[in-house]
């Protein structure tokens, strides 16, 4: 029997321990810590790129986990709301080193991006009107529009395999863009349609492809196909209850502190509540939940403007970590505009707001892994998408298209509004830059960051030529 080591953390975490993994050739916590820290700084390329980095290093090079175990964990994370790459890192860290292994892996996946975005957000606020920075931001906007179009094309190509799913996607687009129906209502409606459709016409609601693989050859891995589940990963009802209690306690304590600071209607408390809801709606990745974030942050709470939202997405695309980290930008700009700590502490207040929205956005992701992981480890069979999740994914495509149309509208008609949708001048240069960026991404498969910086360069050239 391997030696079992446990560290008591705090009274609210009575069952949370750091434990050695079951295999005799255990992965040292120091080596794992070094890798997770590196991943936090090199995790560019969105979830596909981040998952590819983990697969290359953990499966192919370090042999810390086998192909089957890696894909088994990934299939579970793909079903969950939230950033699947961050949840996959949390899962593997938890599988290797227990609760704190998961917390460290998932936390280091996010923290570098948070600090980088706080710095970039301050530069944006302080120097956004300087011609050089203004030119960069001008070029960012068409690039972001093209990126969202490419995302809709990529996800739609994999998802919309029949007329049923096309109809759901089109209905979702009409509902959110024209009808203004809230994103949660669209997701719930799609899930109900999927439940009914799965009974009436199940072959049309079977998700294809995914990350399943049939006969996978496994090299010798420390956590291999036949490696017994380590003790900390075995399901226990008492442990599940303790995690639920700990997560609820953390949420309640954090919300109580925010309410005590500025009241229920204060900006920080409203951010905590709003992003708690957003965290549970991120089926389909960050692009799917961004329209919901826009509805709340821009239209309902007025934390930032539509143009600032587009700029924030561009900055999020250029930093490591999950794209949903754009919420840190939203929090920073909202905290600055609302002066949450007073006019004499704008930066501290904005940084606090960025931390608040990051905490509430990612807390559920950790709980999903710590609570659901033991259930997943109980069987190593492949997990498949259900009919409701297939319908939700189809609806997500329509929602992403609505986001692309919204961005294009504000980029090509910068002075437009809902009351005057085509007011002001038409920016033909932005249109050409959007088309060029879309071709670079969709036809020539160029790197996202390279496209963003190329567009930024063109924006700088145009800005200085006009001056």
C-alpha positions as CSV (number, residue, x, y, z in Angstrom):
1,X,0.0,0.0,0.0
2,X,1.4,3.4,-0.9
3,X,1.8,5.8,2.0
4,X,-1.1,8.2,2.3
5,X,-0.3,11.8,3.4
6,X,-3.0,14.3,4.3
7,X,-2.9,18.0,5.1
8,X,-5.8,19.7,6.9
9,X,-6.6,23.0,5.3
10,X,-9.5,24.8,7.1
11,X,-12.5,23.7,9.0
12,X,-14.8,24.2,6.0
13,X,-12.7,21.6,4.1
14,X,-12.8,18.7,6.5
15,X,-12.3,16.0,3.8
16,X,-9.9,17.9,1.4
17,X,-6.5,16.3,1.4
18,X,-3.3,16.1,-0.6
19,X,-2.7,12.4,-1.3
20,X,-0.1,10.5,-3.2
21,X,-1.2,8.7,-6.3
22,X,-1.7,5.0,-6.3
23,X,1.2,4.0,-8.7
24,X,4.6,3.4,-7.1
25,X,6.2,5.6,-9.8
26,X,4.4,8.6,-8.5
27,X,4.6,12.0,-10.2
28,X,6.1,14.5,-7.8
29,X,4.0,17.4,-6.8
30,X,7.0,19.7,-7.6
31,X,7.2,18.4,-11.2
32,X,3.5,18.8,-11.7
33,X,3.6,22.3,-10.2
34,X,6.3,23.3,-12.7
35,X,4.3,22.0,-15.6
36,X,1.0,23.7,-14.6
37,X,2.8,27.0,-14.1
38,X,4.4,26.7,-17.5
39,X,1.1,25.9,-19.1
40,X,-0.5,29.0,-17.6
41,X,2.0,31.2,-19.6
42,X,2.0,29.2,-22.9
43,X,-1.7,28.3,-23.2
44,X,-2.4,30.2,-26.4
45,X,-4.6,29.1,-29.2
46,X,-7.9,28.6,-27.4
47,X,-9.2,25.3,-26.0
48,X,-8.1,23.3,-29.0
49,X,-4.5,24.6,-28.7
50,X,-4.4,24.2,-24.9
51,X,-5.7,20.7,-25.0
52,X,-3.2,19.9,-27.7
53,X,-0.4,21.2,-25.5
54,X,-1.5,19.0,-22.6
55,X,-1.9,16.0,-24.8
56,X,1.6,16.4,-26.3
57,X,3.3,16.9,-23.0
58,X,1.4,14.7,-20.6
59,X,0.5,11.8,-22.9
60,X,3.2,11.7,-25.6
61,X,6.3,13.1,-23.8
62,X,6.0,12.7,-20.1
63,X,3.8,9.6,-20.1
64,X,2.1,10.8,-17.0
65,X,-1.4,9.6,-18.2
66,X,-2.5,7.2,-20.9
67,X,-4.4,8.2,-24.1
68,X,-7.6,6.5,-22.9
69,X,-7.6,8.1,-19.5
70,X,-6.8,11.5,-21.0
71,X,-9.7,11.2,-23.5
72,X,-12.0,9.8,-20.9
73,X,-11.4,12.9,-18.8
74,X,-11.8,15.2,-21.8
75,X,-15.1,13.7,-22.8
76,X,-16.5,14.5,-19.3
77,X,-15.2,18.1,-19.4
78,X,-16.7,18.6,-22.9
79,X,-20.2,17.8,-21.4
80,X,-19.8,20.4,-18.6
81,X,-20.6,24.1,-18.7
82,X,-17.4,26.1,-18.4
83,X,-13.9,26.1,-20.1
84,X,-13.1,22.5,-21.0
85,X,-9.4,23.0,-21.2
86,X,-9.2,24.5,-17.7
87,X,-11.4,21.8,-16.4
88,X,-9.3,19.1,-18.0
89,X,-6.2,20.5,-16.3
90,X,-8.1,20.5,-13.0
91,X,-9.2,16.9,-13.6
92,X,-5.7,15.6,-14.4
93,X,-4.1,17.6,-11.5
94,X,-6.8,16.1,-9.2
95,X,-6.3,12.6,-10.5
96,X,-2.5,12.9,-9.9
97,X,-2.4,14.7,-6.5
98,X,-5.9,14.9,-5.1
99,X,-7.8,18.0,-4.2
100,X,-5.0,20.5,-4.0
101,X,-3.4,19.0,-7.1
102,X,-6.7,20.0,-8.9
103,X,-6.9,23.4,-7.3
104,X,-3.2,24.2,-8.2
105,X,-3.6,22.9,-11.8
106,X,-6.8,24.8,-12.5
107,X,-5.7,27.9,-10.6
108,X,-2.4,28.2,-12.4
109,X,-4.3,27.8,-15.7
110,X,-6.2,31.0,-14.9
111,X,-4.0,33.3,-12.7
112,X,-1.3,34.3,-15.3
113,X,-4.0,35.3,-17.7
114,X,-5.8,37.3,-14.9
115,X,-2.7,39.3,-14.1
116,X,-1.8,39.9,-17.8
117,X,-5.4,41.1,-18.5
118,X,-5.4,43.5,-15.5
119,X,-2.2,45.0,-16.9
120,X,-3.6,45.2,-20.4
121,X,-6.9,46.6,-19.2
122,X,-5.0,49.4,-17.4
123,X,-3.0,50.3,-20.5
124,X,-6.3,50.3,-22.4
125,X,-7.9,52.7,-20.0
126,X,-4.9,54.9,-19.5
127,X,-3.5,55.1,-23.1
128,X,-6.4,54.1,-25.3
129,X,-6.7,57.5,-26.9
130,X,-3.0,57.7,-27.9
131,X,-2.8,57.4,-31.7
132,X,-0.6,54.3,-31.6
133,X,-2.9,52.4,-29.1
134,X,-6.0,53.7,-30.9
135,X,-4.6,52.3,-34.2
136,X,-4.0,48.9,-32.6
137,X,-7.5,48.8,-31.2
138,X,-9.0,49.9,-34.5
139,X,-7.3,46.9,-36.2
140,X,-8.4,44.6,-33.4
141,X,-12.1,45.0,-34.1
142,X,-12.2,43.6,-37.6
143,X,-9.9,40.7,-36.5
144,X,-12.3,39.9,-33.6
145,X,-15.3,39.9,-36.0
146,X,-13.5,37.5,-38.3
147,X,-12.5,35.3,-35.3
148,X,-16.1,34.9,-34.2
149,X,-17.3,34.2,-37.8
150,X,-14.6,31.5,-38.0
151,X,-15.7,30.0,-34.7
152,X,-19.3,29.8,-35.9
153,X,-18.2,28.2,-39.1
154,X,-16.0,25.7,-37.3
155,X,-18.5,24.7,-34.7
156,X,-21.4,24.7,-37.1
157,X,-19.5,22.4,-39.5
158,X,-19.1,19.9,-36.8
159,X,-22.6,20.2,-35.3
160,X,-25.3,21.0,-37.9
161,X,-25.5,17.6,-39.6
162,X,-29.2,17.6,-40.4
163,X,-32.2,19.9,-40.9
164,X,-33.4,19.5,-37.3
165,X,-30.2,21.0,-35.9
166,X,-30.1,23.7,-38.6
167,X,-33.6,24.7,-37.6
168,X,-32.6,24.9,-33.9
169,X,-29.6,27.1,-34.8
170,X,-31.6,29.4,-37.0
171,X,-34.3,29.7,-34.3
172,X,-31.7,30.5,-31.7
173,X,-30.2,33.3,-33.9
174,X,-33.6,34.8,-34.4
175,X,-34.5,34.5,-30.8
176,X,-31.5,36.3,-29.4
177,X,-30.6,38.8,-32.1
178,X,-34.1,39.9,-33.2
179,X,-36.3,38.8,-30.3
180,X,-33.9,39.8,-27.6
181,X,-34.8,36.6,-25.7
182,X,-32.3,35.9,-22.8
183,X,-29.6,33.4,-23.4
184,X,-30.6,31.1,-20.5
185,X,-34.2,30.8,-22.0
186,X,-32.7,29.8,-25.3
187,X,-30.5,27.1,-23.7
188,X,-33.4,25.7,-21.7
189,X,-35.7,25.6,-24.8
190,X,-33.0,23.9,-26.8
191,X,-32.5,21.3,-24.1
192,X,-36.3,20.6,-24.0
193,X,-36.4,20.3,-27.8
194,X,-33.5,17.8,-27.6
195,X,-35.3,15.7,-25.0
196,X,-38.4,15.5,-27.2
197,X,-36.4,15.1,-30.4
198,X,-34.3,12.3,-28.9
199,X,-37.5,10.3,-28.3
200,X,-39.1,11.1,-31.7
201,X,-36.1,11.0,-34.0
202,X,-33.1,9.8,-32.0
203,X,-30.8,9.4,-35.0
204,X,-31.0,13.2,-35.7
205,X,-29.9,14.1,-32.1
206,X,-26.8,11.9,-31.8
207,X,-23.7,13.9,-31.5
208,X,-21.0,12.9,-33.9
209,X,-17.3,12.7,-33.7
210,X,-16.1,14.4,-30.6
211,X,-13.1,13.1,-29.0
212,X,-14.0,9.4,-29.0
213,X,-11.6,6.9,-30.3
214,X,-11.9,3.3,-30.8
215,X,-8.8,1.1,-30.4
216,X,-6.2,3.2,-28.8
217,X,-2.7,1.9,-28.3
218,X,-1.4,2.7,-24.9
219,X,2.2,3.2,-24.0
220,X,3.4,2.6,-20.4
221,X,2.1,5.6,-18.5
222,X,2.2,6.3,-14.8
223,X,-1.6,6.6,-14.8
224,X,-2.3,3.9,-17.4
225,X,-5.4,2.1,-18.6
226,X,-5.1,-0.6,-16.0
227,X,-3.8,1.6,-13.2
228,X,-6.2,1.3,-10.2
229,X,-8.1,4.4,-9.2
230,X,-6.2,6.2,-6.4
231,X,-7.9,6.3,-3.0
232,X,-8.7,10.0,-3.2
233,X,-10.5,9.5,-6.5
234,X,-12.9,6.8,-5.2
235,X,-16.5,7.9,-4.8
236,X,-17.7,8.6,-1.3
237,X,-21.0,10.2,-0.5
238,X,-19.5,12.0,2.5
239,X,-16.8,13.5,0.4
240,X,-19.3,14.7,-2.2
241,X,-21.3,16.4,0.6
242,X,-18.2,18.0,2.0
243,X,-17.3,19.5,-1.4
244,X,-20.8,20.8,-1.9
245,X,-20.8,22.4,1.5
246,X,-17.3,23.9,1.0
247,X,-18.3,25.3,-2.4
248,X,-21.5,26.8,-1.1
249,X,-19.7,28.2,2.0
250,X,-17.1,29.9,-0.3
251,X,-19.8,31.4,-2.5
252,X,-21.8,32.6,0.5
253,X,-18.8,34.1,2.3
254,X,-17.7,35.9,-0.8
255,X,-21.2,37.2,-1.6
256,X,-21.7,38.3,2.0
257,X,-18.4,40.3,1.9
258,X,-19.5,42.1,-1.3
259,X,-23.0,42.8,0.0
260,X,-21.5,44.1,3.3
261,X,-19.2,46.4,1.3
262,X,-21.6,48.0,-1.1
263,X,-25.1,46.5,-0.6
264,X,-27.1,44.1,-2.6
265,X,-27.4,46.6,-5.5
266,X,-23.7,47.5,-5.4
267,X,-21.6,46.9,-8.5
268,X,-19.4,44.2,-6.9
269,X,-22.3,42.2,-5.5
270,X,-24.1,42.5,-8.9
271,X,-21.0,41.2,-10.7
272,X,-20.7,38.3,-8.3
273,X,-24.3,37.3,-8.8
274,X,-24.3,37.8,-12.6
275,X,-21.1,35.9,-13.3
276,X,-22.2,33.1,-11.0
277,X,-25.1,32.6,-13.4
278,X,-22.9,33.0,-16.4
279,X,-20.6,30.3,-15.2
280,X,-23.5,27.8,-15.4
281,X,-24.4,28.7,-18.9
282,X,-21.1,28.3,-20.8
283,X,-22.1,25.3,-22.8
284,X,-20.2,25.4,-26.1
285,X,-17.4,27.6,-24.9
286,X,-16.8,31.2,-24.3
287,X,-18.2,32.4,-27.7
288,X,-21.6,30.9,-26.6
289,X,-21.8,32.8,-23.4
290,X,-20.5,36.1,-24.6
291,X,-23.9,37.3,-25.9
292,X,-25.2,36.7,-22.4
293,X,-22.3,38.6,-20.9
294,X,-23.0,41.4,-23.4
295,X,-26.7,41.6,-22.6
296,X,-25.9,41.9,-18.9
297,X,-22.7,43.9,-18.8
298,X,-23.5,46.4,-21.6
299,X,-27.3,46.6,-21.9
300,X,-28.5,45.9,-18.4
301,X,-25.8,47.1,-16.0
302,X,-23.9,49.5,-18.3
303,X,-20.5,48.4,-16.9
304,X,-18.9,49.1,-20.3
305,X,-19.8,50.0,-23.8
306,X,-20.3,47.8,-26.8
307,X,-17.0,49.0,-28.4
308,X,-15.2,48.3,-25.2
309,X,-16.6,44.8,-25.2
310,X,-15.2,44.1,-28.6
311,X,-11.8,45.5,-27.6
312,X,-11.9,43.3,-24.5
313,X,-12.4,40.2,-26.6
314,X,-9.4,41.1,-28.8
315,X,-7.2,41.5,-25.7
316,X,-8.5,38.2,-24.4
317,X,-7.6,36.5,-27.6
318,X,-4.0,37.7,-27.3
319,X,-3.4,36.4,-23.8
320,X,-2.8,32.8,-22.6
321,X,-5.5,31.0,-20.7
322,X,-9.2,30.3,-21.5
323,X,-11.0,32.9,-23.7
324,X,-13.7,33.2,-21.0
325,X,-11.1,35.2,-19.2
326,X,-12.4,38.2,-21.1
327,X,-14.7,38.5,-18.1
328,X,-11.7,39.9,-16.2
329,X,-11.6,42.7,-18.7
330,X,-15.3,43.3,-18.2
331,X,-14.9,43.3,-14.5
332,X,-11.9,45.7,-14.7
333,X,-13.6,48.2,-16.9
334,X,-16.8,48.0,-14.9
335,X,-15.0,48.4,-11.7
336,X,-13.1,51.4,-13.1
337,X,-16.3,53.0,-14.5
338,X,-18.3,52.4,-11.4
339,X,-15.4,53.5,-9.0
340,X,-16.2,50.6,-6.7
341,X,-13.6,51.6,-4.2
342,X,-14.0,55.3,-4.7
343,X,-12.5,57.9,-7.1
344,X,-9.2,57.9,-5.3
345,X,-8.6,54.1,-5.8
346,X,-9.7,53.5,-9.4
347,X,-7.0,50.9,-10.3
348,X,-7.4,49.0,-7.0
349,X,-11.1,48.9,-7.4
350,X,-10.9,47.8,-11.0
351,X,-8.4,45.1,-10.2
352,X,-10.6,43.9,-7.3
353,X,-13.6,43.7,-9.7
354,X,-11.6,41.7,-12.2
355,X,-10.7,39.3,-9.4
356,X,-14.3,39.1,-8.2
357,X,-15.7,38.1,-11.6
358,X,-12.9,35.6,-12.1
359,X,-13.6,33.9,-8.8
360,X,-17.3,33.6,-9.4
361,X,-16.8,32.5,-13.0
362,X,-14.4,29.6,-12.1
363,X,-15.7,28.4,-8.8
364,X,-18.3,26.1,-10.4
365,X,-15.6,24.6,-12.7
366,X,-13.6,23.4,-9.7
367,X,-16.7,22.0,-8.0
368,X,-17.8,20.1,-11.2
369,X,-14.4,18.3,-11.2
370,X,-14.0,17.6,-7.5
371,X,-17.6,16.4,-7.2
372,X,-18.0,14.6,-10.5
373,X,-14.5,13.2,-10.9
374,X,-15.0,10.2,-8.7
375,X,-18.2,9.3,-10.6
376,X,-16.3,9.5,-13.9
377,X,-13.4,7.4,-12.5
378,X,-15.9,4.7,-11.5
379,X,-15.9,3.6,-15.2
380,X,-13.4,4.1,-17.9
381,X,-15.9,3.7,-20.7
382,X,-16.4,6.4,-23.3
383,X,-19.0,9.1,-22.4
384,X,-21.3,10.4,-25.2
385,X,-23.3,13.5,-25.6
386,X,-27.0,13.2,-24.9
387,X,-29.8,14.4,-27.2
388,X,-30.4,17.6,-25.1
389,X,-26.7,18.5,-25.3
390,X,-26.7,18.0,-29.0
391,X,-29.6,20.4,-29.3
392,X,-27.9,22.9,-27.0
393,X,-24.8,22.8,-29.2
394,X,-26.9,23.5,-32.3
395,X,-28.5,26.5,-30.5
396,X,-25.0,27.7,-29.5
397,X,-24.1,27.9,-33.2
398,X,-27.0,30.3,-33.8
399,X,-26.0,32.4,-30.7
400,X,-22.4,32.6,-32.0
401,X,-23.6,33.8,-35.4
402,X,-25.6,36.5,-33.6
403,X,-22.5,37.6,-31.8
404,X,-20.6,37.8,-35.2
405,X,-23.4,39.9,-36.7
406,X,-23.5,42.2,-33.7
407,X,-19.7,42.7,-33.9
408,X,-19.8,43.3,-37.6
409,X,-22.6,45.8,-37.2
410,X,-20.7,47.9,-34.6
411,X,-17.4,47.6,-36.5
412,X,-18.7,48.6,-40.0
413,X,-21.1,51.2,-38.7
414,X,-19.3,52.6,-35.7
415,X,-21.9,55.3,-34.9
416,X,-24.9,53.0,-35.3
417,X,-27.4,52.2,-32.5
418,X,-30.5,50.1,-32.1
419,X,-32.7,53.1,-32.8
420,X,-30.6,54.1,-35.9
421,X,-29.1,50.8,-37.0
422,X,-27.3,52.2,-40.0
423,X,-26.6,55.7,-38.8
424,X,-23.3,57.5,-39.5
425,X,-20.6,56.5,-42.0
426,X,-19.8,53.0,-43.3
427,X,-16.2,51.9,-42.6
428,X,-15.2,50.1,-45.8
429,X,-11.6,49.7,-44.6
430,X,-12.9,47.7,-41.6
431,X,-15.0,45.6,-44.0
432,X,-12.0,44.7,-46.1
433,X,-9.9,44.0,-43.1
434,X,-12.6,41.7,-41.7
435,X,-12.8,39.8,-45.0
436,X,-9.0,39.4,-45.2
437,X,-8.8,38.2,-41.6
438,X,-11.7,35.7,-42.2
439,X,-9.9,34.3,-45.3
440,X,-6.6,34.0,-43.4
441,X,-8.3,32.1,-40.6
442,X,-10.8,29.9,-42.5
443,X,-9.0,29.2,-45.8
444,X,-5.3,29.5,-45.0
445,X,-5.6,28.3,-41.3
446,X,-3.3,31.0,-40.0
447,X,-2.7,31.4,-36.3
448,X,-5.2,33.5,-34.5
449,X,-2.6,35.7,-32.7
450,X,-0.8,36.3,-36.0
451,X,-4.0,37.5,-37.6
452,X,-4.8,39.8,-34.7
453,X,-1.4,41.4,-34.8
454,X,-1.4,41.7,-38.6
455,X,-4.8,43.5,-38.3
456,X,-3.4,45.7,-35.5
457,X,-0.5,46.7,-37.7
458,X,-2.9,47.6,-40.5
459,X,-4.9,49.7,-38.1
460,X,-1.8,51.6,-37.0
461,X,-0.9,52.3,-40.6
462,X,-4.3,53.6,-41.4
463,X,-4.4,55.7,-38.2
464,X,-1.1,57.4,-39.0
465,X,-1.9,57.9,-42.6
466,X,-5.1,59.8,-41.7
467,X,-3.1,61.9,-39.3
